[in-house]
């Protein structure tokens, strides 16, 4: 099924309502209230339009090919929420539809998804490509100029860093991106966890210690960076972005506005890097946390996420219009999909923090054991 809205000359699938232009523009009417307005005698015929409710976009209808009496059937369906398959034409900022099929939105046909080839987003590929290229130059040709210690390239760290870049590409391209943008809230939660919990530690741990220190060495950079990453500033920034990101009004706006969507993804990724710095920044952290404090920090990180997950999981109705009106991929009900997304955030997302806490604990225990096994210097009491 094509993505809703912008495929010029192709079949598109939209969810919304038919609109009478006079009732819409002159009287500001929506829904079935338009029917009495549209049936006024001796009114000049003004045609019909279609409002895409998910995208908040109005189309001029230039044909309904399957209706035998378009005017009568238009009046009968005016203001009802429906799903349509149509062909779209664009001229400048105007869009027009020739509609080939109309379905009640609660009885939409199940969508089909073409798993390959992927739709590639050039901005993601460009951003990830530039970041990977700068990293490879820094650890390769530029390493001496940047003050790297003697020794070869740390290919293990390079693999970790490039794995982080691959996580971003796989999150923002292909099936995860398409399913989350068009159909499934639960797929969006998978995308969110990959960008906030998997990418940042891979990104930071992939930077060699000397490169981390070099990046934050300039005094102005260090002042700003240390202020943003200081506990609990990074924690609070990430938690605030996380909570705002799931407010229904902003969430639906994000899904309708591609630029806003990109900005929100960048905010999530950036604040997640700030949040992870006290754990993964190593020797470059201005005020390192001892292992017990790191475990407490990780435990507290999961609390806001569990609170948001609980609100989403136990909601009695779909919270997000974008997904409530979406075609039901694989027949998954909108409320079931929302609860699945909340559980993904709650259970795998929560267990992830406990997994990292376990890593910190066992490293701390190993360091303590090595300190206890160290030989006592001669002459010490």
VONURO-58275 format. One record per residue (C-alpha): residue in one letter; y, z, x. Coordinates in steps of 0.02 Angstrom, whole numbers, padded with zeros to 5 digits, always signed. Layout:
REM VONURO-58275
aYZX;...
REM end
This chain:
REM VONURO-58275
x+00000+00000+00000;x+00170-00046+00070;x+00294+00091+00110;x+00417+00116-00033;x+00585+00032-00026;x+00623-00088+00112;x+00497-00229+00134;x+00604-00385+00102;x+00508-00519+00010;x+00348-00417+00006;x+00256-00312-00121;x+00329-00137-00135;x+00273+00014-00235;x+00406+00126-00310;x+00409+00279-00422;x+00558+00304-00537;x+00631+00251-00703;x+00706+00100-00788;x+00893+00114-00812;x+01017+00033-00931;x+01170-00011-00823;x+01298+00027-00960;x+01221+00196-01000;x+01205+00235-00815;x+01377+00182-00752;x+01488+00208-00904;x+01410+00361-00983;x+01315+00440-00837;x+01154+00450-00940;x+00981+00476-00864;x+00809+00483-00940;x+00766+00451-01122;x+00945+00492-01176;x+00983+00311-01132;x+00878+00243-01276;x+01005+00280-01412;x+01144+00212-01301;x+01048+00053-01259;x+01013+00013-01442;x+01194+00010-01499;x+01223-00145-01607;x+01328-00291-01546;x+01340-00226-01369;x+01353-00358-01233;x+01185-00376-01146;x+01199-00295-00974;x+01023-00322-00907;x+00913-00186-00833;x+00895-00088-00672;x+00765+00023-00589;x+00803+00189-00504;x+00683+00235-00363;x+00680+00424-00388;x+00603+00464-00219;x+00728+00362-00117;x+00875+00385-00239;x+00902+00197-00234;x+00953+00083-00379;x+00883-00094-00395;x+00935-00235-00512;x+00783-00297-00609;x+00782-00487-00611;x+00612-00507-00693;x+00464-00416-00767;x+00326-00545-00754;x+00191-00458-00856;x+00295-00414-01012;x+00287-00534-01159;x+00445-00462-01239;x+00544-00387-01094;x+00689-00320-01199;x+00579-00227-01325;x+00463-00157-01192;x+00612-00107-01084;x+00686-00006-01228;x+00517+00074-01263;x+00495+00132-01083;x+00678+00167-01042;x+00699+00334-00952;x+00513+00370-00931;x+00451+00406-00755;x+00338+00262-00703;x+00265+00181-00548;x+00295-00004-00521;x+00233-00137-00403;x+00364-00269-00370;x+00437-00398-00255;x+00606-00354-00179;x+00750-00463-00121;x+00899-00402-00022;x+01073-00476-00003;x+01188-00366+00099;x+01182-00192+00022;x+01111-00255-00144;x+00927-00255-00191;x+00838-00340-00334;x+00661-00323-00401;x+00540-00437-00490;x+00415-00315-00563;x+00232-00366-00577;x+00149-00205-00638;x+00201-00042-00721;x+00095+00118-00726;x+00127+00294-00795;x+00166+00397-00640;x+00028+00521-00683;x-00098+00379-00693;x-00050+00281-00537;x-00186+00176-00456;x-00255+00254-00299;x-00168+00183-00146;x-00261+00097-00007;x-00212+00123+00174;x-00234-00003+00314;x-00283+00100+00466;x-00246-00040+00589;x-00135-00115+00654;x-00015+00031+00668;x+00168+00022+00623;x+00261+00057+00785;x+00429+00144+00782;x+00531+00076+00928;x+00640+00232+00946;x+00488+00343+00974;x+00411+00224+01100;x+00577+00203+01191;x+00611+00390+01199;x+00435+00435+01256;x+00433+00290+01380;x+00598+00343+01461;x+00541+00525+01472;x+00374+00476+01551;x+00460+00357+01674;x+00585+00490+01729;x+00445+00615+01754;x+00340+00495+01860;x+00493+00452+01965;x+00532+00637+01989;x+00357+00684+02050;x+00338+00522+02149;x+00479+00424+02235;x+00614+00553+02201;x+00515+00710+02247;x+00588+00732+02422;x+00766+00703+02357;x+00736+00835+02222;x+00677+00964+02349;x+00489+00961+02316;x+00382+01057+02442;x+00268+00965+02561;x+00108+00903+02483;x+00049+00766+02369;x+00076+00733+02186;x-00003+00862+02071;x-00101+00740+01965;x-00174+00879+01858;x+00000+00930+01802;x+00047+00748+01778;x-00103+00726+01662;x-00048+00879+01561;x+00130+00813+01545;x+00074+00639+01494;x-00046+00717+01369;x+00106+00801+01290;x+00193+00632+01278;x+00036+00559+01199;x+00037+00699+01069;x+00215+00649+01019;x+00167+00465+01005;x+00011+00503+00902;x+00111+00620+00790;x+00253+00501+00755;x+00156+00336+00746;x+00003+00274+00655;x-00095+00364+00519;x-00022+00539+00541;x+00154+00470+00525;x+00117+00350+00381;x+00015+00472+00277;x+00141+00612+00301;x+00289+00500+00261;x+00214+00419+00106;x+00078+00524+00028;x+00021+00693+00097;x+00114+00855+00130;x-00041+00917+00221;x-00028+00772+00345;x+00152+00822+00376;x+00095+00998+00419;x-00027+00929+00547;x+00116+00828+00620;x+00228+00982+00624;x+00099+01090+00714;x+00068+00955+00844;x+00254+00939+00881;x+00292+01126+00885;x+00133+01207+00951;x+00043+01076+01056;x+00178+00967+01131;x+00295+01102+01204;x+00168+01198+01311;x+00095+01034+01377;x+00271+00973+01416;x+00321+01133+01508;x+00157+01164+01598;x+00156+00982+01655;x+00318+01011+01752;x+00280+01071+01930;x+00361+01241+01966;x+00482+01163+02091;x+00540+01036+01961;x+00568+01170+01828;x+00673+01269+01952;x+00769+01113+02004;x+00810+01064+01824;x+00889+01233+01785;x+00967+01260+01957;x+01146+01198+01922;x+01254+01347+01875;x+01319+01275+01711;x+01145+01220+01658;x+01071+01388+01705;x+01202+01482+01605;x+01172+01382+01447;x+00984+01368+01467;x+00956+01552+01506;x+01063+01598+01357;x+00964+01487+01238;x+00793+01537+01303;x+00826+01723+01317;x+00717+01830+01204;x+00743+01832+01056;x+00869+01687+01049;x+00742+01545+01065;x+00627+01636+00944;x+00765+01651+00813;x+00824+01472+00834;x+00650+01402+00812;x+00611+01517+00664;x+00775+01468+00578;x+00741+01282+00600;x+00563+01306+00541;x+00618+01395+00381;x+00761+01274+00344;x+00645+01126+00373;x+00537+01184+00227;x+00676+01218+00100;x+00635+01096-00043;x+00811+01020-00056;x+00825+00985+00130;x+00644+00932+00143;x+00665+00799+00007;x+00829+00742+00087;x+00739+00726+00254;x+00604+00618+00175;x+00734+00502+00095;x+00848+00486+00246;x+00764+00417+00402;x+00905+00469+00520;x+00902+00646+00452;x+00713+00645+00471;x+00729+00598+00655;x+00860+00734+00681;x+00747+00865+00603;x+00600+00815+00713;x+00710+00826+00868;x+00773+00997+00813;x+00595+01060+00788;x+00538+00995+00958;x+00693+01056+01051;x+00692+01232+00979;x+00503+01241+01005;x+00530+01206+01191;x+00660+01346+01196;x+00539+01461+01107;x+00395+01421+01227;x+00498+01440+01387;x+00470+01628+01410;x+00282+01595+01403;x+00268+01432+01502;x+00425+01429+01611;x+00342+01523+01755;x+00451+01559+01906;x+00600+01470+01827;x+00618+01602+01689;x+00772+01707+01725;x+00700+01865+01648;x+00510+01851+01651;x+00412+01944+01518;x+00265+02051+01575;x+00098+02004+01498;x+00099+02139+01361;x+00274+02083+01308;x+00216+01902+01304;x+00073+01948+01188;x+00192+02042+01073;x+00311+01894+01076;x+00170+01774+01026;x+00114+01891+00888;x+00290+01901+00816;x+00307+01711+00824;x+00171+01692+00693;x+00254+01805+00564;x+00390+01685+00500;x+00264+01542+00493;x+00141+01648+00393;x+00280+01697+00272;x+00328+01516+00240;x+00144+01467+00228;x+00112+01602+00098;x+00258+01543-00010;x+00194+01364-00003;x+00011+01407-00029;x+00036+01521-00179;x+00169+01418-00267;x+00117+01377-00444;x+00192+01203-00444;x+00231+01065-00318;x+00388+01115-00223;x+00431+00945-00151;x+00478+00802-00267;x+00437+00674-00133;x+00254+00721-00134;x+00244+00769-00319;x+00286+00588-00366;x+00187+00505-00226;x+00033+00399-00262;x-00118+00512-00249;x-00202+00462-00087;x-00392+00487-00100;x-00359+00563-00272;x-00292+00726-00197;x-00185+00817-00325;x-00006+00857-00271;x-00028+01045-00292;x-00196+01042-00201;x-00116+00943-00060;x+00027+01069-00049;x-00094+01216-00043;x-00197+01128+00090;x-00039+01103+00193;x+00005+01287+00174;x-00170+01338+00229;x-00162+01221+00380;x+00000+01306+00430;x-00072+01479+00395;x-00248+01474+00467;x-00257+01348+00612;x-00073+01377+00649;x-00096+01566+00652;x-00257+01559+00752;x-00169+01452+00882;x-00052+01597+00924;x-00202+01714+00940;x-00286+01589+01056;x-00134+01585+01171;x-00124+01775+01163;x-00306+01780+01222;x-00266+01667+01369;x-00120+01780+01419;x-00229+01935+01402;x-00373+01869+01507;x-00255+01806+01643;x-00172+01977+01645;x-00343+02063+01655;x-00396+01948+01798;x-00235+01985+01894;x-00262+02172+01869;x-00441+02158+01930;x-00387+02064+02086;x-00256+02196+02121;x-00386+02335+02105;x-00505+02242+02221;x-00373+02212+02355;x-00410+02310+02518;x-00305+02467+02543;x-00195+02454+02699;x-00247+02568+02843;x-00151+02730+02852;x-00102+02735+02668;x-00134+02898+02579;
REM end
